[in-house]
Amino acid sequence: MKNIRLFILVLLLAPILTMTYCGGGSGGSDKVDLTDKPGGKPSLPGNNNPETTPGNSDENQITIDLSGTVLDESGNAVSGALITVKDSSGNVIFQITSAEDGSISFSSELSENTSPATVIISANGYTTETINVTSISDIQNAIAKITLDNADTTYYNFTTNVTDNTSGDSKPIASAAISIKDSNGVVIAQFPKTDSSGNASFAGFISDVAGSVTAYIDFEYRKNSEIKTYTYTVSADSLADLIAKLESGIAVLRNVVDGTPAETDDNTPPSTVQQVAFDVYIKNQETSEVIPGAVLQIVKVTDVVKNSAGEIISFNETTEVITSLISDANGKIDGTIPINTAEGYVSIIVKANGYEEAKPVVCKDISGLSLIDGQIVLKKQSEPTGIDNDGDGILAPNEGTDVNDNDASVAAINTASYMFAFEDNYDNGTKKGDADFNDAVVKVTYKQYVNSEGKTTKIEIITKPLAAGAGYHNKFAIRIAGKDHVIYANLHEPFRANGYTKEDWNCNTAKGYAYIDVPEKTTVVEYPEGISAKDLGSMPFDPFIVPNNDSWRGEVHIPAFNTTYTGALVDSENFPWAIVIPEDWQWPYEGTTNGIYTAYKNFESWYESKGTMNKDWYTYPERRHVFKR
């Protein structure tokens, strides 16, 4: 049974896997192509797509075998008829297409909890039939012998022209395949391929369908010396409206999302957190007009599995939004986002009031990139009926993405937590630390409030000192947009205030001592007029310590992030005095020989490989060498 199940799964997924490979970009170029087919939802196993995943393996399965025939009023076979089975919510459970002799045959396994509600039979030139069902046996009865009535048709004779206007130069698209489908996905018209001038003429009968229709334009284009495929869609509320659009000519605007690999610098140590800049325009697919107030969400992808060729064969697209960026009045997104290099796979989702959701990037590893640029196009939809209480143009959460629909100054809240660990034996970069990274350990959680113009109006900085294993009384501060925000003038003070009785220089770092919990502190930074993402910079911003609060000793910064500090960021052996960890972390005990190298065995290979190996080194501590919380 397992072999049969696998065979069925392969048959169902094979054409999808061919079209939606979710891997890295093209080689041999200074750009990495991140763009997926527009509107595509890759149906790889494990991505939780209910439309194409045949049941949940954790549920009990039942085997179904269905057969039947589709005939016309005269008893002739109808080939290519589409039989769609949906549940009560309108989700597609499965689809069958009749063969050339009109026969239907389908065998598979479904969850025993499958609850069919309707069977829809549609074919070009015939009236669509909808049958209500409540069980699998009802489906068999419905399709055993289907007779479709001939539909009314109208003769059309017209020409369309297709050009690629992505770069603004309206190049004719040759050899494009154009088809028109009704609202059930049935092809009701097929054009000959476009000629060298981008023209294609249609002459023939088309069913008089009611409701919305869509033209699909499939073509090839060249990018980064590779031939790529693209599907562009044009929709209308009626067939007459769609034909009018086709007759006026179609100017294609493609999604173009490129990534620029970060330049390697032998003088910069690796980091567990990387910042990736965005320079992307959001545009109307049909008019090329820019769209302000569009929300671009970076969504975390987990459980990525590759085959022996390095191709991704399964993944899980979570609902966890890493960061939201919002386009400004010019439709531009030019912010910077933080990426955990050990979990660099993401999808990009774009939403805007009055437009269909787009997912131009699906399951791509963007760690190692310094810049993502290009344009993302959205398809106009009918005016939404959602709620927008604060009038900022971004709908409330149940219809859109506005996290606070009663406050126009807040459309998105980006939250991220980091742990910063410092060595204080610095003295303007002339000394070396003992590499235990416990002289100052602080957990920082940022809450960044962004308005509908993409500007930040407020940042909440929630800090929690975790350790201060130093003889110095170090000052901890965070530099944001060129301004220093001092959080603790002396990191020992919060430990003293909470009853720390061990020697002043060894707070939460000595072996054999219990952890002393220090309450969180919240610091609020406000920008009443809003500050652009470009001017603000990106989390985790620029945290630093001043050893012993003596300005002449200099400042200790994390070398991986942009900083205005002009002093030394690494010692004479190119080793940092500060590191960042993207999650909870256990720091080495005071006095641990070789410090972090002993406490974390994988640290050395990660550090020596410039961050390419053991990216999650911080999750594998040697328990006897780290402080217990």
C-alpha positions as CSV (number, residue, x, y, z in Angstrom):
1,M,0.0,0.0,0.0
2,K,2.9,2.4,0.8
3,N,4.3,1.9,-2.8
4,I,0.8,2.5,-4.3
5,R,0.4,5.7,-2.2
6,L,3.8,7.0,-3.2
7,F,3.1,6.3,-6.9
8,I,-0.2,8.2,-6.7
9,L,1.5,11.1,-4.9
10,V,4.2,11.3,-7.6
11,L,1.6,11.3,-10.3
12,L,-0.3,14.1,-8.7
13,L,2.8,16.3,-8.0
14,A,5.0,15.6,-11.0
15,P,3.7,18.4,-13.2
16,I,3.7,20.8,-10.3
17,L,7.2,20.0,-9.3
18,T,8.3,20.6,-12.8
19,M,6.9,24.1,-12.9
20,T,7.6,25.4,-9.4
21,Y,11.1,24.3,-8.4
22,C,11.8,26.1,-5.2
23,G,15.6,26.3,-5.2
24,G,18.4,28.9,-5.4
25,G,19.0,31.4,-8.1
26,S,20.9,31.0,-11.3
27,G,24.7,30.6,-11.4
28,G,27.3,32.5,-13.2
29,S,25.9,35.9,-12.5
30,D,26.2,38.6,-9.9
31,K,22.4,38.5,-9.5
32,V,20.3,35.7,-8.0
33,D,16.9,35.3,-9.5
34,L,14.3,35.0,-6.7
35,T,11.1,35.4,-8.7
36,D,8.6,32.6,-8.8
37,K,5.7,32.2,-11.2
38,P,3.3,35.0,-10.4
39,G,0.5,34.0,-8.1
40,G,2.0,30.5,-7.9
41,K,1.6,28.4,-4.8
42,P,4.1,25.6,-5.1
43,S,2.5,22.4,-4.2
44,L,5.5,20.5,-2.8
45,P,4.8,18.0,-0.1
46,G,4.9,19.6,3.3
47,N,3.8,23.1,2.3
48,N,0.3,22.7,3.7
49,N,-1.5,23.4,0.4
50,P,-4.9,21.9,0.8
51,E,-5.8,22.1,-2.9
52,T,-3.1,19.7,-4.1
53,T,-2.0,17.7,-1.1
54,P,-3.9,14.4,-1.1
55,G,-4.7,14.0,2.6
56,N,-2.8,14.2,5.8
57,S,-0.5,11.2,6.5
58,D,-1.3,11.5,10.2
59,E,-5.0,10.8,9.6
60,N,-6.6,7.5,8.7
61,Q,-6.9,7.0,5.0
62,I,-9.6,5.5,2.8
63,T,-9.1,4.2,-0.8
64,I,-11.5,5.6,-3.4
65,D,-12.0,4.2,-7.0
66,L,-14.3,6.3,-9.2
67,S,-15.3,5.8,-12.8
68,G,-17.9,7.1,-15.2
69,T,-18.5,8.8,-18.6
70,V,-19.3,12.3,-19.9
71,L,-21.6,12.5,-22.9
72,D,-23.3,15.3,-24.8
73,E,-27.0,15.5,-25.6
74,S,-26.6,13.2,-28.6
75,G,-24.7,10.6,-26.7
76,N,-21.3,11.5,-28.1
77,A,-18.2,11.4,-25.8
78,V,-17.1,14.7,-24.3
79,S,-13.3,14.8,-23.9
80,G,-11.5,17.3,-21.6
81,A,-14.4,17.7,-19.3
82,L,-13.3,18.9,-15.9
83,I,-14.9,17.3,-12.8
84,T,-14.1,19.3,-9.7
85,V,-15.0,18.0,-6.2
86,K,-15.2,20.7,-3.4
87,D,-15.9,20.7,0.3
88,S,-18.5,23.0,2.0
89,S,-15.9,25.8,2.2
90,G,-15.2,25.8,-1.5
91,N,-11.8,24.1,-1.2
92,V,-10.9,21.7,-4.0
93,I,-10.6,18.1,-2.8
94,F,-9.6,16.7,-6.2
95,Q,-10.2,17.1,-9.9
96,I,-10.6,14.6,-12.8
97,T,-10.5,15.2,-16.5
98,S,-12.4,13.0,-19.0
99,A,-10.4,11.1,-21.6
100,E,-10.8,11.2,-25.3
101,D,-13.5,8.6,-25.2
102,G,-15.3,10.6,-22.4
103,S,-14.4,8.1,-19.7
104,I,-13.5,9.1,-16.2
105,S,-11.2,7.1,-13.9
106,F,-9.7,8.1,-10.6
107,S,-8.1,6.1,-7.8
108,S,-6.4,7.6,-4.7
109,E,-6.4,7.7,-0.9
110,L,-8.2,10.5,1.0
111,S,-8.5,11.2,4.7
112,E,-11.5,9.5,6.2
113,N,-12.5,13.0,7.4
114,T,-13.0,14.2,3.8
115,S,-16.5,15.8,3.5
116,P,-17.4,16.5,-0.1
117,A,-20.2,19.0,-0.8
118,T,-20.4,19.7,-4.5
119,V,-19.4,18.1,-7.8
120,I,-18.9,20.6,-10.7
121,I,-18.8,19.3,-14.3
122,S,-17.7,21.8,-16.9
123,A,-16.5,21.6,-20.5
124,N,-16.0,24.1,-23.3
125,G,-19.2,24.5,-25.3
126,Y,-21.4,22.9,-22.7
127,T,-23.5,24.2,-19.8
128,T,-21.8,23.7,-16.4
129,E,-23.5,21.3,-14.1
130,T,-23.3,21.5,-10.3
131,I,-24.4,18.5,-8.1
132,N,-24.7,18.6,-4.3
133,V,-23.2,15.5,-2.6
134,T,-22.5,14.4,1.0
135,S,-20.4,11.3,0.6
136,I,-17.9,9.5,-1.7
137,S,-20.7,7.2,-2.9
138,D,-22.7,10.2,-3.9
139,I,-19.8,11.3,-6.1
140,Q,-19.7,7.9,-7.8
141,N,-23.5,8.1,-8.5
142,A,-23.1,11.7,-9.8
143,I,-20.4,10.9,-12.3
144,A,-21.4,7.3,-13.4
145,K,-23.1,8.8,-16.5
146,I,-23.0,12.5,-17.0
147,T,-24.9,14.2,-19.8
148,L,-24.0,17.8,-20.6
149,D,-26.3,20.2,-22.4
150,N,-24.9,22.2,-25.3
151,A,-24.2,25.8,-24.3
152,D,-25.1,28.8,-26.3
153,T,-22.1,30.1,-28.3
154,T,-21.1,33.3,-30.1
155,Y,-18.7,33.7,-33.0
156,Y,-15.8,36.1,-32.4
157,N,-13.1,37.3,-34.7
158,F,-10.5,39.7,-33.3
159,T,-6.7,40.3,-32.8
160,T,-4.7,41.0,-29.7
161,N,-1.1,42.2,-29.3
162,V,1.2,41.3,-26.4
163,T,4.2,43.3,-25.4
164,D,6.6,43.0,-22.5
165,N,6.7,46.4,-20.7
166,T,8.7,45.3,-17.7
167,S,11.6,47.6,-18.6
168,G,9.3,50.3,-20.1
169,D,10.3,49.6,-23.7
170,S,7.2,47.6,-24.9
171,K,9.0,44.7,-26.6
172,P,6.8,42.4,-28.7
173,I,6.4,38.9,-27.2
174,A,6.6,36.2,-29.8
175,S,5.4,32.6,-29.5
176,A,3.2,33.4,-26.5
177,A,0.3,30.9,-25.9
178,I,-3.0,32.6,-25.0
179,S,-6.0,30.8,-23.6
180,I,-9.3,32.0,-22.0
181,K,-10.7,30.1,-19.0
182,D,-14.1,30.5,-17.3
183,S,-14.5,30.8,-13.5
184,N,-14.2,27.0,-13.2
185,G,-10.9,26.9,-14.9
186,V,-12.2,25.4,-18.2
187,V,-10.6,26.6,-21.4
188,I,-13.2,28.2,-23.6
189,A,-10.9,29.7,-26.2
190,Q,-7.4,28.9,-27.4
191,F,-5.4,31.3,-29.6
192,P,-2.6,30.5,-32.1
193,K,0.8,31.6,-30.8
194,T,1.7,35.2,-31.2
195,D,3.9,36.1,-34.2
196,S,7.2,38.1,-34.1
197,S,5.2,41.3,-33.7
198,G,3.3,39.9,-30.7
199,N,0.0,39.6,-32.6
200,A,-2.4,36.7,-32.4
201,S,-5.8,36.4,-34.0
202,F,-8.8,34.4,-32.8
203,A,-11.7,33.3,-35.1
204,G,-14.3,30.9,-33.7
205,F,-17.1,30.2,-31.4
206,I,-16.9,30.8,-27.6
207,S,-19.4,29.6,-25.0
208,D,-21.6,32.3,-23.6
209,V,-20.4,31.9,-20.1
210,A,-21.6,34.0,-17.2
211,G,-19.3,35.5,-14.6
212,S,-15.6,36.3,-14.5
213,V,-13.2,35.0,-17.1
214,T,-9.4,35.1,-17.3
215,A,-6.9,35.2,-20.2
216,Y,-3.7,33.3,-19.5
217,I,-0.6,34.4,-21.5
218,D,2.3,31.9,-21.2
219,F,5.7,32.9,-22.7
220,E,9.4,32.6,-22.4
221,Y,12.0,35.3,-21.7
222,R,15.7,35.5,-21.1
223,K,17.2,36.5,-17.8
224,N,20.7,36.1,-16.5
225,S,21.5,34.0,-19.7
226,E,18.7,31.6,-18.9
227,I,15.4,30.9,-20.6
228,K,12.6,31.3,-18.1
229,T,8.8,30.9,-18.3
230,Y,6.2,33.3,-17.1
231,T,2.4,33.3,-17.0
232,Y,0.6,36.6,-17.1
233,T,-3.1,36.8,-16.4
234,V,-5.8,39.3,-17.4
235,S,-9.2,39.1,-15.8
236,A,-12.6,40.7,-16.3
237,D,-16.1,40.4,-14.9
238,S,-17.5,39.3,-18.3
239,L,-16.3,37.8,-21.6
240,A,-17.2,41.0,-23.4
241,D,-15.0,43.1,-21.1
242,L,-12.1,40.6,-21.4
243,I,-12.2,40.6,-25.2
244,A,-12.2,44.5,-25.2
245,K,-9.1,44.4,-23.1
246,L,-7.4,41.9,-25.4
247,E,-8.3,43.9,-28.5
248,S,-6.7,47.0,-26.9
249,G,-3.5,45.1,-26.5
250,I,-1.8,43.7,-23.4
251,A,1.3,45.3,-21.9
252,V,2.9,42.7,-19.7
253,L,4.5,43.8,-16.5
254,R,6.5,41.0,-14.9
255,N,7.6,40.4,-11.3
256,V,11.4,40.9,-11.2
257,V,13.0,40.1,-7.9
258,D,16.8,39.8,-7.9
259,G,19.2,39.3,-5.0
260,T,22.8,40.6,-4.9
261,P,25.2,38.3,-3.0
262,A,27.0,40.0,-0.2
263,E,30.7,40.6,-0.9
264,T,33.0,38.5,1.3
265,D,35.4,40.5,3.5
266,D,38.2,38.6,5.1
267,N,38.4,41.3,7.7
268,T,34.8,40.9,8.9
269,P,34.0,38.0,11.2
270,P,30.9,36.0,10.5
271,S,27.6,36.7,12.2
272,T,24.5,34.7,13.2
273,V,22.4,37.6,12.1
274,Q,22.6,39.3,8.7
275,Q,21.0,42.4,7.3
276,V,19.4,42.3,3.8
277,A,18.4,45.6,2.1
278,F,15.3,46.0,-0.1
279,D,15.0,48.3,-3.1
280,V,11.7,47.2,-4.6
281,Y,8.8,49.0,-6.3
282,I,5.2,47.8,-6.0
283,K,3.1,48.4,-9.1
284,N,-0.3,47.9,-10.6
285,Q,0.0,44.9,-13.1
286,E,-2.2,46.5,-15.8
287,T,-1.4,50.2,-15.5
288,S,2.2,50.2,-14.2
289,E,1.2,52.8,-11.6
290,V,3.0,52.6,-8.3
291,I,1.0,51.4,-5.2
292,P,1.6,53.2,-1.9
293,G,0.7,51.4,1.3
294,A,1.4,47.9,0.1
295,V,2.6,45.6,2.8
296,L,5.5,43.3,2.0
297,Q,5.8,40.4,4.5
298,I,8.9,38.3,5.0
299,V,7.5,34.9,6.1
300,K,9.6,32.2,7.8
301,V,10.0,28.8,6.0
302,T,11.1,25.8,8.0
303,D,11.7,22.0,7.5
304,V,13.3,22.5,4.1
305,V,14.3,19.1,2.6
306,K,16.6,18.7,-0.4
307,N,17.3,15.7,-2.7
308,S,20.7,14.5,-3.6
309,A,20.9,17.1,-6.4
310,G,20.4,19.9,-4.0
311,E,16.8,20.6,-5.2
312,I,14.2,21.4,-2.6
313,I,11.5,18.7,-2.5
314,S,9.5,19.8,0.6
315,F,9.2,22.6,3.0
316,N,6.8,24.2,5.5
317,E,5.7,27.8,5.0
318,T,4.8,29.1,8.5
319,T,2.5,32.0,9.4
320,E,5.4,33.7,11.3
321,V,6.1,37.1,9.8
322,I,9.8,38.0,10.4
323,T,9.4,41.6,9.2
324,S,6.8,43.8,7.4
325,L,7.8,46.6,5.1
326,I,5.3,49.1,3.7
327,S,5.7,51.0,0.4
328,D,5.9,54.8,0.6
329,A,4.0,57.4,-1.5
330,N,6.2,56.4,-4.5
331,G,5.4,52.7,-4.2
332,K,8.9,52.0,-3.0
333,I,10.2,49.7,-0.3
334,D,13.8,50.5,0.7
335,G,14.1,49.1,4.2
336,T,16.5,46.6,5.6
337,I,15.6,43.4,7.4
338,P,17.4,41.1,9.8
339,I,17.8,37.4,8.8
340,N,18.9,34.6,11.1
341,T,21.6,33.0,8.9
342,A,20.8,29.5,10.3
343,E,17.2,29.9,9.1
344,G,17.5,31.9,5.9
345,Y,14.6,30.4,3.9
346,V,11.7,32.7,3.5
347,S,8.7,33.5,1.3
348,I,7.6,37.0,0.4
349,I,4.0,37.9,0.4
350,V,2.7,41.3,-0.8
351,K,-0.8,42.6,0.1
352,A,-2.5,45.9,-0.8
353,N,-6.0,47.3,-0.3
354,G,-7.9,46.6,-3.5
355,Y,-5.4,44.2,-5.0
356,E,-5.0,40.4,-5.1
357,E,-2.3,39.0,-2.8
358,A,0.9,38.1,-4.6
359,K,3.7,35.7,-3.6
360,P,6.6,36.5,-5.9
361,V,9.2,34.6,-3.8
362,V,8.5,31.2,-2.4
363,C,10.9,29.2,-0.2
364,K,14.2,30.9,-1.1
365,D,17.4,31.2,1.0
366,I,18.2,34.9,1.2
367,S,21.0,34.6,3.7
368,G,24.2,35.6,2.0
369,L,22.4,38.4,0.1
370,S,23.1,42.0,0.6
371,L,20.3,43.5,-1.5
372,I,16.9,42.4,-2.9
373,D,15.7,44.7,-5.7
374,G,13.3,44.8,-8.6
375,Q,9.5,45.2,-8.9
376,I,6.5,43.3,-7.7
377,V,3.2,43.6,-9.6
378,L,-0.2,43.2,-8.1
379,K,-3.4,42.4,-9.8
380,K,-6.4,44.8,-9.3
381,Q,-9.5,43.3,-7.8
382,S,-13.0,44.7,-7.1
383,E,-13.1,47.2,-4.3
384,P,-12.8,45.4,-1.0
385,T,-15.6,45.5,1.6
386,G,-13.2,45.1,4.5
387,I,-12.9,47.4,7.6
388,D,-10.5,50.4,7.8
389,N,-11.5,52.1,11.0
390,D,-8.4,54.4,11.1
391,G,-8.6,55.4,7.5
392,D,-5.0,54.7,6.7
393,G,-5.8,52.6,3.6
394,I,-4.7,49.3,5.2
395,L,-7.5,46.9,6.1
396,A,-8.0,45.3,9.6
397,P,-6.4,42.0,10.3
398,N,-9.4,39.8,9.3
399,E,-9.3,41.2,5.7
400,G,-5.8,42.7,5.6
401,T,-2.7,43.3,7.6
402,D,-3.3,46.4,9.8
403,V,-2.4,45.2,13.3
404,N,-4.1,48.2,15.0
405,D,-7.0,49.4,12.9
406,N,-7.9,52.1,15.5
407,D,-4.6,53.9,15.2
408,A,-3.5,55.5,11.9
409,S,0.1,55.7,13.2
410,V,0.3,51.9,13.4
411,A,-0.1,49.6,10.5
412,A,2.5,47.0,11.3
413,I,4.6,46.0,14.4
414,N,7.9,44.2,13.8
415,T,9.2,42.3,16.8
416,A,12.5,40.6,17.2
417,S,14.7,39.4,20.1
418,Y,18.5,39.1,20.3
419,M,21.2,38.4,22.8
420,F,24.3,40.5,22.8
421,A,27.5,39.3,24.4
422,F,30.6,41.4,24.9
423,E,34.2,41.3,25.9
424,D,35.3,44.5,27.8
425,N,39.1,44.0,27.7
426,Y,39.2,46.5,24.8
427,D,41.2,49.7,25.5
428,N,40.6,51.2,22.0
429,G,41.3,47.8,20.3
430,T,44.8,47.3,21.8
431,K,43.9,44.3,24.0
432,K,42.4,40.9,23.6
433,G,39.6,39.4,25.6
434,D,39.4,35.9,27.1
435,A,36.7,34.9,24.6
436,D,34.2,33.8,27.2
437,F,31.7,36.5,26.1
438,N,30.2,36.9,29.6
439,D,31.5,40.4,30.6
440,A,28.2,41.8,29.5
441,V,25.2,39.7,28.3
442,V,22.0,41.5,27.5
443,K,18.8,40.3,25.9
444,V,17.0,42.9,23.8
445,T,13.5,42.7,22.3
446,Y,12.5,45.4,19.8
447,K,9.0,46.3,18.9
448,Q,9.0,48.6,15.9
449,Y,5.7,50.4,15.1
450,V,5.3,51.3,11.3
451,N,2.6,53.4,9.8
452,S,0.9,53.1,6.4
453,E,3.6,55.2,4.7
454,G,6.3,52.8,5.7
455,K,7.7,55.1,8.4
456,T,8.5,54.1,11.9
457,T,6.7,56.1,14.6
458,K,7.9,54.4,17.7
459,I,10.4,51.7,18.9
460,E,10.0,49.9,22.2
461,I,13.3,48.5,23.5
462,I,12.8,45.9,26.1
463,T,16.1,44.9,27.8
464,K,17.0,42.3,30.3
465,P,20.6,42.0,31.7
466,L,21.6,38.4,32.0
467,A,25.2,38.5,33.1
468,A,28.0,40.9,34.0
469,G,31.1,38.9,34.6
470,A,33.6,41.7,34.6
471,G,35.6,43.9,36.9
472,Y,34.6,46.9,34.9
473,H,31.3,48.7,35.4
474,N,30.3,48.7,31.7
475,K,27.8,51.1,30.2
476,F,25.3,49.5,27.7
477,A,23.7,51.7,25.0
478,I,22.0,51.3,21.5
479,R,22.7,53.7,18.7
480,I,19.7,54.2,16.4
481,A,19.6,56.7,13.5
482,G,22.8,58.4,14.8
483,K,21.5,58.9,18.4
484,D,22.8,57.0,21.4
485,H,20.2,55.7,23.9
486,V,21.9,54.7,27.1
487,I,20.0,51.8,28.7
488,Y,22.3,51.0,31.7
489,A,25.0,53.4,32.8
490,N,26.5,50.5,34.9
491,L,25.4,46.9,34.1
492,H,26.1,45.8,37.6
493,E,23.5,48.1,39.1
494,P,20.4,46.1,38.1
495,F,22.0,42.9,39.7
496,R,22.8,44.8,42.9
497,A,19.2,46.1,43.0
498,N,17.9,42.6,42.9
499,G,20.0,41.1,45.7
500,Y,23.1,39.9,44.1
501,T,25.4,39.0,46.9
502,K,28.4,37.5,45.0
503,E,31.4,39.6,44.2
504,D,30.4,42.6,42.2
505,W,32.4,41.6,39.2
506,N,30.9,38.2,38.7
507,C,27.1,38.4,38.2
508,N,25.5,35.2,36.8
509,T,28.8,33.8,35.5
510,A,30.4,31.8,38.4
511,K,30.1,28.0,38.4
512,G,27.9,26.7,41.3
513,Y,25.9,29.8,41.8
514,A,22.1,30.1,41.1
515,Y,20.9,32.4,38.4
516,I,19.6,35.8,39.7
517,D,16.7,37.1,37.6
518,V,16.7,40.8,36.8
519,P,13.5,42.5,35.7
520,E,13.1,43.8,32.2
521,K,13.3,47.5,31.4
522,T,11.4,49.3,28.7
523,T,12.9,52.3,26.8
524,V,10.6,54.1,24.3
525,V,12.0,56.0,21.3
526,E,9.4,58.0,19.4
527,Y,9.4,59.6,16.0
528,P,6.2,61.8,15.9
529,E,6.6,62.7,12.3
530,G,7.8,59.2,11.3
531,I,11.2,58.2,10.1
532,S,11.8,56.3,6.8
533,A,13.2,52.8,6.9
534,K,16.3,53.9,5.0
535,D,17.1,56.7,7.5
536,L,16.3,54.5,10.5
537,G,18.3,51.4,9.7
538,S,17.4,47.9,10.7
539,M,17.1,45.8,13.9
540,P,19.2,45.0,15.9
541,F,20.5,48.5,15.2
542,D,23.9,49.2,16.8
543,P,24.2,48.0,20.4
544,F,27.5,48.6,22.2
545,I,29.2,48.9,25.6
546,V,31.7,51.5,26.9
547,P,34.2,49.6,29.1
548,N,34.1,50.8,32.7
549,N,32.1,53.8,31.3
550,D,35.4,55.4,30.5
551,S,35.0,57.2,27.1
552,W,38.8,57.1,26.6
553,R,38.6,53.3,26.4
554,G,36.5,53.5,23.3
555,E,33.4,51.5,22.5
556,V,32.8,47.8,21.8
557,H,30.5,47.2,18.8
558,I,29.4,44.2,16.8
559,P,31.4,44.2,13.6
560,A,28.7,42.5,11.4
561,F,26.4,45.6,11.5
562,N,26.7,49.0,10.0
563,T,28.0,51.4,12.7
564,T,29.2,54.9,12.7
565,Y,31.9,54.0,15.2
566,T,35.3,54.5,13.7
567,G,37.4,52.6,16.2
568,A,38.6,49.0,16.0
569,L,35.9,46.3,15.6
570,V,38.2,43.3,15.8
571,D,41.5,42.5,17.5
572,S,44.9,41.9,15.9
573,E,43.8,38.3,15.1
574,N,40.6,39.5,13.5
575,F,38.5,38.2,16.4
576,P,35.5,40.3,17.6
577,W,34.9,41.6,21.1
578,A,31.1,41.3,20.6
579,I,28.7,38.8,19.1
580,V,24.9,38.6,18.5
581,I,22.8,35.5,19.1
582,P,19.3,35.4,17.5
583,E,17.7,33.4,20.3
584,D,18.1,32.4,24.0
585,W,21.7,31.4,24.7
586,Q,23.8,30.0,27.5
587,W,27.1,31.9,28.0
588,P,30.3,30.3,29.2
589,Y,31.3,30.1,32.8
590,E,33.8,32.6,34.1
591,G,37.3,30.9,33.9
592,T,36.4,28.4,31.2
593,T,39.6,27.6,29.4
594,N,39.5,28.9,25.8
595,G,36.1,30.4,26.6
596,I,33.5,30.0,23.8
597,Y,35.7,27.5,21.9
598,T,35.3,25.1,24.8
599,A,31.7,25.9,25.7
600,Y,30.6,25.5,22.1
601,K,32.6,22.9,20.1
602,N,31.0,23.9,16.8
603,F,31.9,27.6,17.2
604,E,35.4,27.1,15.8
605,S,34.3,25.5,12.5
606,W,31.6,28.2,12.1
607,Y,34.1,30.9,12.7
608,E,36.9,29.5,10.6
609,S,34.5,28.8,7.7
610,K,33.3,32.4,7.7
611,G,29.9,31.3,8.8
612,T,29.2,28.7,6.1
613,M,29.4,25.6,8.4
614,N,27.5,24.9,11.6
615,K,25.3,28.0,11.4
616,D,23.4,26.9,14.4
617,W,26.5,26.4,16.6
618,Y,24.9,28.3,19.5
619,T,22.2,25.6,20.0
620,Y,24.8,22.9,21.0
621,P,26.4,23.9,24.3
622,E,28.8,21.8,26.3
623,R,26.6,21.7,29.4
624,R,29.4,21.6,32.0
625,H,30.9,24.8,30.6
626,V,27.9,27.1,30.4
627,F,25.9,29.0,33.0
628,K,22.6,27.5,33.9
629,R,19.5,29.7,33.8
